[in-house]
């Protein structure tokens, strides 16, 4: 027994030393997990978490108006002891800088981390990347049309991954927000409207009031069911153009926008979106077959109702499938939903191709 006690006493220094080392390791790991991460994405997640904690006691500092924004720097988060000094995961001697921008989007707040580790990592606003796109030798690329940046041509790198869904960029609008159309048509089919119509004396649908249509209800349901809360904060409400047009008309935003539905989260394409995507100068009227030429929206993956009813009656609506046509509102078609992303969304990787789309953070 005495020998056992002496053995334990002799070894106690080792036990004590080992315990101290373990405690030091735990402290180091805990400290690092507060301020840094093994990847840039993990650091950005910690920045956002710290910013949310920072504004818990400073709610009055958050923007009150939609579109308003404030920034909190990494330095301020460090000073508030919510984050440790951020170093570059690929170069521990490189201290990173940056901020979290908080923007009011409808009833939500979007937290966008902007981390800069000089020489290794610097994300960009998606709108800036779009504006940098040049046209190729065949004319495919981004054009400025009425103060909007519009993708045109049959071979354009305008793919975006958002909410684990693949989209295509249609344009940057005059407000600086980004119009996206879902790259793949839905598997399910939907009627634009199914109400009884006294003009046709059938349940062919009534297109006289978009507010009351089946398709609007369906699109609102799509928004509620398919986007996370965080990603909903990045989607902008937009006034949409639901004015009546005819296939014999020339393309006209004035006619399309003669009727406006305000503040919609999800919508559909307009006829002029189809026209602007074509590089064929003979695409002049809605029935021009030339519009299919050099046009990425003249694609089998785009098979959708449009927002615009026919002006010829109160029960037909325009659709797009390679070319434009009209159909009874009560008919069922697949759709390619449309959303607008905030001008403040950031991407850190991707080049816009289908295989390597821009990825929204």
One Martini backbone bead per residue (centre of mass of N, CA, C, O) as a GRO file, in nm:
protein
  361
    1UNK     BB    1   0.059   0.063  -0.020
    2UNK     BB    2   0.302   0.249   0.003
    3UNK     BB    3   0.399   0.209  -0.287
    4UNK     BB    4   0.145   0.324  -0.422
    5UNK     BB    5   0.162   0.606  -0.297
    6UNK     BB    6   0.441   0.679  -0.415
    7UNK     BB    7   0.362   0.651  -0.710
    8UNK     BB    8   0.144   0.870  -0.715
    9UNK     BB    9   0.326   1.101  -0.612
   10UNK     BB   10   0.531   1.086  -0.846
   11UNK     BB   11   0.290   1.127  -1.074
   12UNK     BB   12   0.133   1.397  -1.008
   13UNK     BB   13   0.284   1.600  -1.189
   14UNK     BB   14   0.182   1.480  -1.451
   15UNK     BB   15  -0.118   1.510  -1.403
   16UNK     BB   16  -0.114   1.813  -1.356
   17UNK     BB   17   0.018   1.894  -1.622
   18UNK     BB   18  -0.197   1.766  -1.807
   19UNK     BB   19  -0.438   1.931  -1.704
   20UNK     BB   20  -0.329   2.210  -1.778
   21UNK     BB   21  -0.304   2.159  -2.082
   22UNK     BB   22  -0.601   2.100  -2.135
   23UNK     BB   23  -0.709   2.371  -2.038
   24UNK     BB   24  -0.555   2.546  -2.243
   25UNK     BB   25  -0.676   2.422  -2.497
   26UNK     BB   26  -0.971   2.495  -2.436
   27UNK     BB   27  -0.927   2.801  -2.427
   28UNK     BB   28  -0.823   2.833  -2.715
   29UNK     BB   29  -1.068   2.714  -2.862
   30UNK     BB   30  -1.277   2.910  -2.747
   31UNK     BB   31  -1.144   3.170  -2.846
   32UNK     BB   32  -1.144   3.101  -3.152
   33UNK     BB   33  -1.454   3.054  -3.184
   34UNK     BB   34  -1.522   3.361  -3.141
   35UNK     BB   35  -1.330   3.495  -3.388
   36UNK     BB   36  -1.272   3.236  -3.562
   37UNK     BB   37  -1.194   3.026  -3.849
   38UNK     BB   38  -1.138   2.777  -4.102
   39UNK     BB   39  -1.313   2.988  -4.267
   40UNK     BB   40  -1.465   3.244  -4.424
   41UNK     BB   41  -1.757   3.153  -4.371
   42UNK     BB   42  -1.729   3.126  -4.064
   43UNK     BB   43  -1.656   3.414  -4.008
   44UNK     BB   44  -1.913   3.541  -4.125
   45UNK     BB   45  -2.105   3.404  -3.928
   46UNK     BB   46  -1.979   3.544  -3.676
   47UNK     BB   47  -2.035   3.831  -3.763
   48UNK     BB   48  -2.343   3.810  -3.770
   49UNK     BB   49  -2.385   3.716  -3.481
   50UNK     BB   50  -2.250   3.964  -3.353
   51UNK     BB   51  -2.437   4.180  -3.479
   52UNK     BB   52  -2.699   4.081  -3.349
   53UNK     BB   53  -2.598   4.127  -3.061
   54UNK     BB   54  -2.529   4.428  -3.089
   55UNK     BB   55  -2.850   4.509  -3.166
   56UNK     BB   56  -3.015   4.424  -2.919
   57UNK     BB   57  -2.923   4.710  -2.757
   58UNK     BB   58  -2.962   4.881  -3.063
   59UNK     BB   59  -3.245   4.923  -3.213
   60UNK     BB   60  -3.243   5.235  -3.270
   61UNK     BB   61  -3.003   5.199  -3.494
   62UNK     BB   62  -3.188   5.092  -3.681
   63UNK     BB   63  -3.347   5.099  -3.961
   64UNK     BB   64  -3.673   5.229  -4.065
   65UNK     BB   65  -3.633   5.229  -4.363
   66UNK     BB   66  -3.667   5.105  -4.656
   67UNK     BB   67  -3.323   5.051  -4.750
   68UNK     BB   68  -3.191   5.100  -4.504
   69UNK     BB   69  -2.854   5.143  -4.350
   70UNK     BB   70  -2.601   4.977  -4.153
   71UNK     BB   71  -2.279   4.970  -3.981
   72UNK     BB   72  -2.049   4.719  -3.848
   73UNK     BB   73  -1.747   4.672  -3.737
   74UNK     BB   74  -1.506   4.470  -3.637
   75UNK     BB   75  -1.387   4.665  -3.429
   76UNK     BB   76  -1.657   4.699  -3.271
   77UNK     BB   77  -1.692   4.396  -3.201
   78UNK     BB   78  -1.429   4.376  -3.045
   79UNK     BB   79  -1.483   4.603  -2.837
   80UNK     BB   80  -1.758   4.438  -2.746
   81UNK     BB   81  -1.672   4.132  -2.711
   82UNK     BB   82  -1.791   3.955  -2.984
   83UNK     BB   83  -1.493   3.959  -3.108
   84UNK     BB   84  -1.213   3.862  -3.239
   85UNK     BB   85  -0.952   3.887  -3.397
   86UNK     BB   86  -0.912   3.876  -3.749
   87UNK     BB   87  -0.772   3.614  -3.931
   88UNK     BB   88  -0.624   3.459  -4.182
   89UNK     BB   89  -0.654   3.128  -4.266
   90UNK     BB   90  -0.392   3.162  -4.484
   91UNK     BB   91  -0.273   3.409  -4.281
   92UNK     BB   92  -0.193   3.486  -3.960
   93UNK     BB   93  -0.053   3.780  -4.027
   94UNK     BB   94  -0.339   3.857  -4.145
   95UNK     BB   95  -0.547   4.119  -4.088
   96UNK     BB   96  -0.879   4.159  -4.092
   97UNK     BB   97  -1.151   4.324  -4.243
   98UNK     BB   98  -1.472   4.498  -4.192
   99UNK     BB   99  -1.836   4.429  -4.217
  100UNK     BB  100  -2.181   4.481  -4.124
  101UNK     BB  101  -2.474   4.497  -4.314
  102UNK     BB  102  -2.787   4.660  -4.234
  103UNK     BB  103  -3.104   4.589  -4.388
  104UNK     BB  104  -3.415   4.706  -4.472
  105UNK     BB  105  -3.663   4.446  -4.559
  106UNK     BB  106  -3.928   4.539  -4.489
  107UNK     BB  107  -3.973   4.335  -4.195
  108UNK     BB  108  -3.669   4.291  -4.234
  109UNK     BB  109  -3.323   4.189  -4.175
  110UNK     BB  110  -3.017   4.223  -4.345
  111UNK     BB  111  -2.711   4.035  -4.310
  112UNK     BB  112  -2.393   4.157  -4.440
  113UNK     BB  113  -2.090   4.031  -4.494
  114UNK     BB  114  -1.762   4.214  -4.511
  115UNK     BB  115  -1.473   4.050  -4.599
  116UNK     BB  116  -1.116   4.144  -4.563
  117UNK     BB  117  -0.834   3.959  -4.701
  118UNK     BB  118  -0.571   4.063  -4.820
  119UNK     BB  119  -0.511   3.876  -5.125
  120UNK     BB  120  -0.755   3.637  -5.065
  121UNK     BB  121  -1.032   3.807  -4.968
  122UNK     BB  122  -1.317   3.954  -5.170
  123UNK     BB  123  -1.614   4.038  -5.185
  124UNK     BB  124  -1.911   4.114  -5.389
  125UNK     BB  125  -2.131   4.279  -5.542
  126UNK     BB  126  -2.340   4.171  -5.780
  127UNK     BB  127  -2.383   4.437  -5.936
  128UNK     BB  128  -2.081   4.474  -6.003
  129UNK     BB  129  -2.043   4.219  -6.171
  130UNK     BB  130  -2.252   4.285  -6.387
  131UNK     BB  131  -2.126   4.564  -6.479
  132UNK     BB  132  -1.853   4.410  -6.584
  133UNK     BB  133  -1.988   4.293  -6.819
  134UNK     BB  134  -1.918   4.185  -7.137
  135UNK     BB  135  -1.916   4.162  -7.468
  136UNK     BB  136  -1.896   3.955  -7.715
  137UNK     BB  137  -1.843   3.883  -8.052
  138UNK     BB  138  -2.178   3.819  -8.061
  139UNK     BB  139  -2.316   4.013  -7.815
  140UNK     BB  140  -2.304   3.879  -7.556
  141UNK     BB  141  -2.461   4.032  -7.261
  142UNK     BB  142  -2.444   4.359  -7.130
  143UNK     BB  143  -2.696   4.616  -7.131
  144UNK     BB  144  -2.806   4.948  -7.174
  145UNK     BB  145  -3.156   5.013  -7.072
  146UNK     BB  146  -3.298   5.259  -6.936
  147UNK     BB  147  -3.098   5.233  -6.678
  148UNK     BB  148  -3.046   4.928  -6.743
  149UNK     BB  149  -2.917   4.596  -6.681
  150UNK     BB  150  -2.906   4.371  -6.963
  151UNK     BB  151  -2.955   4.057  -7.071
  152UNK     BB  152  -2.814   3.935  -7.390
  153UNK     BB  153  -2.878   3.644  -7.557
  154UNK     BB  154  -2.789   3.290  -7.587
  155UNK     BB  155  -2.484   3.329  -7.433
  156UNK     BB  156  -2.515   3.365  -7.094
  157UNK     BB  157  -2.365   3.446  -6.769
  158UNK     BB  158  -2.666   3.431  -6.550
  159UNK     BB  159  -2.610   3.255  -6.297
  160UNK     BB  160  -2.787   3.171  -5.982
  161UNK     BB  161  -2.744   3.093  -5.638
  162UNK     BB  162  -3.056   3.066  -5.448
  163UNK     BB  163  -3.190   2.883  -5.211
  164UNK     BB  164  -3.109   2.622  -5.376
  165UNK     BB  165  -3.155   2.784  -5.651
  166UNK     BB  166  -3.176   2.825  -5.996
  167UNK     BB  167  -3.092   3.123  -6.172
  168UNK     BB  168  -3.164   3.417  -6.378
  169UNK     BB  169  -3.050   3.707  -6.501
  170UNK     BB  170  -3.213   3.987  -6.633
  171UNK     BB  171  -3.165   4.245  -6.428
  172UNK     BB  172  -3.101   4.581  -6.353
  173UNK     BB  173  -3.270   4.814  -6.216
  174UNK     BB  174  -3.328   5.147  -6.135
  175UNK     BB  175  -3.284   5.064  -5.817
  176UNK     BB  176  -3.056   4.816  -5.825
  177UNK     BB  177  -3.211   4.564  -5.862
  178UNK     BB  178  -3.252   4.200  -5.901
  179UNK     BB  179  -3.366   4.014  -6.168
  180UNK     BB  180  -3.519   3.691  -6.140
  181UNK     BB  181  -3.529   3.366  -6.302
  182UNK     BB  182  -3.615   3.061  -6.311
  183UNK     BB  183  -3.439   2.818  -6.481
  184UNK     BB  184  -3.668   2.619  -6.398
  185UNK     BB  185  -3.941   2.475  -6.445
  186UNK     BB  186  -4.208   2.358  -6.322
  187UNK     BB  187  -4.371   2.059  -6.269
  188UNK     BB  188  -4.610   2.201  -6.213
  189UNK     BB  189  -4.940   2.314  -6.278
  190UNK     BB  190  -5.119   2.628  -6.371
  191UNK     BB  191  -5.357   2.856  -6.327
  192UNK     BB  192  -5.438   3.184  -6.367
  193UNK     BB  193  -5.762   3.128  -6.394
  194UNK     BB  194  -6.116   2.998  -6.282
  195UNK     BB  195  -6.334   3.178  -6.329
  196UNK     BB  196  -6.623   3.293  -6.412
  197UNK     BB  197  -6.722   3.405  -6.752
  198UNK     BB  198  -6.960   3.593  -6.919
  199UNK     BB  199  -6.822   3.625  -7.197
  200UNK     BB  200  -6.782   3.294  -7.231
  201UNK     BB  201  -6.968   3.114  -7.041
  202UNK     BB  202  -6.723   3.020  -6.855
  203UNK     BB  203  -6.437   2.876  -6.677
  204UNK     BB  204  -6.187   3.069  -6.814
  205UNK     BB  205  -6.160   3.322  -6.663
  206UNK     BB  206  -6.041   3.632  -6.492
  207UNK     BB  207  -5.837   3.931  -6.595
  208UNK     BB  208  -5.935   4.212  -6.450
  209UNK     BB  209  -5.799   4.107  -6.155
  210UNK     BB  210  -5.506   4.020  -6.019
  211UNK     BB  211  -5.566   4.007  -5.711
  212UNK     BB  212  -5.793   3.751  -5.775
  213UNK     BB  213  -5.599   3.540  -5.868
  214UNK     BB  214  -5.455   3.231  -5.873
  215UNK     BB  215  -5.157   3.305  -5.938
  216UNK     BB  216  -5.108   3.493  -5.700
  217UNK     BB  217  -5.162   3.288  -5.479
  218UNK     BB  218  -4.945   3.090  -5.567
  219UNK     BB  219  -4.696   3.282  -5.543
  220UNK     BB  220  -4.729   3.336  -5.241
  221UNK     BB  221  -4.694   3.040  -5.160
  222UNK     BB  222  -4.414   3.002  -5.278
  223UNK     BB  223  -4.277   3.203  -5.091
  224UNK     BB  224  -4.353   3.075  -4.814
  225UNK     BB  225  -4.238   2.766  -4.890
  226UNK     BB  226  -3.924   2.833  -5.037
  227UNK     BB  227  -3.813   3.035  -4.807
  228UNK     BB  228  -3.613   3.154  -4.599
  229UNK     BB  229  -3.592   3.397  -4.373
  230UNK     BB  230  -3.318   3.505  -4.463
  231UNK     BB  231  -3.394   3.518  -4.775
  232UNK     BB  232  -3.641   3.705  -4.753
  233UNK     BB  233  -3.461   3.959  -4.674
  234UNK     BB  234  -3.350   3.968  -4.995
  235UNK     BB  235  -3.638   4.025  -5.090
  236UNK     BB  236  -3.809   4.238  -5.304
  237UNK     BB  237  -4.053   4.452  -5.331
  238UNK     BB  238  -4.275   4.496  -5.623
  239UNK     BB  239  -4.385   4.662  -5.886
  240UNK     BB  240  -4.619   4.536  -6.122
  241UNK     BB  241  -4.698   4.451  -6.465
  242UNK     BB  242  -5.066   4.401  -6.571
  243UNK     BB  243  -5.115   4.484  -6.848
  244UNK     BB  244  -5.272   4.489  -7.147
  245UNK     BB  245  -5.212   4.287  -7.446
  246UNK     BB  246  -5.103   4.231  -7.787
  247UNK     BB  247  -4.965   4.044  -8.044
  248UNK     BB  248  -4.984   4.309  -8.241
  249UNK     BB  249  -4.800   4.454  -8.073
  250UNK     BB  250  -4.577   4.646  -7.964
  251UNK     BB  251  -4.343   4.685  -7.755
  252UNK     BB  252  -4.467   4.798  -7.416
  253UNK     BB  253  -4.436   4.935  -7.106
  254UNK     BB  254  -4.681   5.118  -7.101
  255UNK     BB  255  -4.893   4.893  -7.130
  256UNK     BB  256  -4.798   4.701  -6.909
  257UNK     BB  257  -4.805   4.966  -6.694
  258UNK     BB  258  -5.114   5.057  -6.681
  259UNK     BB  259  -5.099   4.826  -6.464
  260UNK     BB  260  -5.059   4.805  -6.105
  261UNK     BB  261  -4.892   4.599  -5.867
  262UNK     BB  262  -4.816   4.626  -5.544
  263UNK     BB  263  -4.595   4.468  -5.356
  264UNK     BB  264  -4.432   4.206  -5.476
  265UNK     BB  265  -4.244   3.910  -5.433
  266UNK     BB  266  -4.384   3.737  -5.665
  267UNK     BB  267  -4.360   3.662  -6.017
  268UNK     BB  268  -4.338   3.746  -6.363
  269UNK     BB  269  -4.295   3.784  -6.671
  270UNK     BB  270  -4.253   3.998  -6.936
  271UNK     BB  271  -4.251   4.070  -7.264
  272UNK     BB  272  -3.996   4.264  -7.259
  273UNK     BB  273  -3.798   4.057  -7.151
  274UNK     BB  274  -3.796   3.891  -7.411
  275UNK     BB  275  -3.711   4.112  -7.606
  276UNK     BB  276  -3.440   4.208  -7.462
  277UNK     BB  277  -3.296   3.918  -7.492
  278UNK     BB  278  -3.284   3.991  -7.786
  279UNK     BB  279  -3.064   4.045  -8.090
  280UNK     BB  280  -3.302   4.090  -8.280
  281UNK     BB  281  -3.419   4.358  -8.474
  282UNK     BB  282  -3.704   4.200  -8.561
  283UNK     BB  283  -3.801   4.237  -8.264
  284UNK     BB  284  -4.116   4.415  -8.240
  285UNK     BB  285  -4.339   4.209  -8.195
  286UNK     BB  286  -4.507   3.968  -8.017
  287UNK     BB  287  -4.520   3.788  -8.308
  288UNK     BB  288  -4.223   3.772  -8.356
  289UNK     BB  289  -4.014   3.515  -8.456
  290UNK     BB  290  -3.731   3.659  -8.413
  291UNK     BB  291  -3.722   3.649  -8.093
  292UNK     BB  292  -3.583   3.359  -8.078
  293UNK     BB  293  -3.329   3.495  -8.148
  294UNK     BB  294  -3.078   3.531  -7.950
  295UNK     BB  295  -3.234   3.383  -7.680
  296UNK     BB  296  -3.242   3.266  -7.353
  297UNK     BB  297  -3.572   3.259  -7.327
  298UNK     BB  298  -3.564   3.056  -7.581
  299UNK     BB  299  -3.632   2.799  -7.378
  300UNK     BB  300  -3.730   2.494  -7.255
  301UNK     BB  301  -3.702   2.596  -6.945
  302UNK     BB  302  -3.907   2.811  -7.059
  303UNK     BB  303  -4.244   2.777  -6.914
  304UNK     BB  304  -4.474   3.049  -6.906
  305UNK     BB  305  -4.642   3.262  -6.763
  306UNK     BB  306  -4.753   3.581  -6.773
  307UNK     BB  307  -4.870   3.892  -6.653
  308UNK     BB  308  -5.021   3.938  -6.933
  309UNK     BB  309  -5.304   4.005  -7.067
  310UNK     BB  310  -5.536   4.015  -7.296
  311UNK     BB  311  -5.699   4.277  -7.491
  312UNK     BB  312  -5.935   4.102  -7.643
  313UNK     BB  313  -6.010   4.001  -7.347
  314UNK     BB  314  -6.105   3.829  -7.016
  315UNK     BB  315  -5.951   3.505  -7.073
  316UNK     BB  316  -5.661   3.581  -7.174
  317UNK     BB  317  -5.306   3.481  -7.177
  318UNK     BB  318  -4.980   3.511  -7.166
  319UNK     BB  319  -4.710   3.314  -7.304
  320UNK     BB  320  -4.393   3.122  -7.270
  321UNK     BB  321  -4.263   2.914  -7.556
  322UNK     BB  322  -4.015   3.051  -7.723
  323UNK     BB  323  -4.286   3.189  -7.780
  324UNK     BB  324  -4.560   3.384  -7.808
  325UNK     BB  325  -4.885   3.349  -7.644
  326UNK     BB  326  -5.224   3.233  -7.603
  327UNK     BB  327  -5.453   3.156  -7.325
  328UNK     BB  328  -5.648   3.027  -7.123
  329UNK     BB  329  -5.659   3.090  -6.791
  330UNK     BB  330  -5.756   2.784  -6.717
  331UNK     BB  331  -5.515   2.681  -6.802
  332UNK     BB  332  -5.229   2.468  -6.780
  333UNK     BB  333  -4.906   2.571  -6.651
  334UNK     BB  334  -4.604   2.632  -6.628
  335UNK     BB  335  -4.340   2.798  -6.430
  336UNK     BB  336  -4.129   3.105  -6.388
  337UNK     BB  337  -4.031   3.253  -6.138
  338UNK     BB  338  -4.007   3.587  -5.984
  339UNK     BB  339  -3.741   3.792  -5.850
  340UNK     BB  340  -3.600   4.033  -5.612
  341UNK     BB  341  -3.290   4.152  -5.532
  342UNK     BB  342  -3.092   4.309  -5.348
  343UNK     BB  343  -2.828   4.534  -5.397
  344UNK     BB  344  -2.671   4.399  -5.126
  345UNK     BB  345  -2.583   4.149  -5.242
  346UNK     BB  346  -2.345   3.879  -5.200
  347UNK     BB  347  -2.046   3.753  -5.366
  348UNK     BB  348  -1.758   3.502  -5.365
  349UNK     BB  349  -1.858   3.311  -5.606
  350UNK     BB  350  -1.835   3.264  -5.928
  351UNK     BB  351  -1.917   3.318  -6.308
  352UNK     BB  352  -2.232   3.246  -6.420
  353UNK     BB  353  -2.245   2.966  -6.480
  354UNK     BB  354  -2.401   2.671  -6.455
  355UNK     BB  355  -2.151   2.525  -6.305
  356UNK     BB  356  -2.065   2.844  -6.189
  357UNK     BB  357  -2.239   3.014  -6.005
  358UNK     BB  358  -2.352   3.255  -5.844
  359UNK     BB  359  -2.322   3.307  -5.488
  360UNK     BB  360  -2.534   3.368  -5.236
  361UNK     BB  361  -2.482   3.459  -4.896
   0.00000   0.00000   0.00000
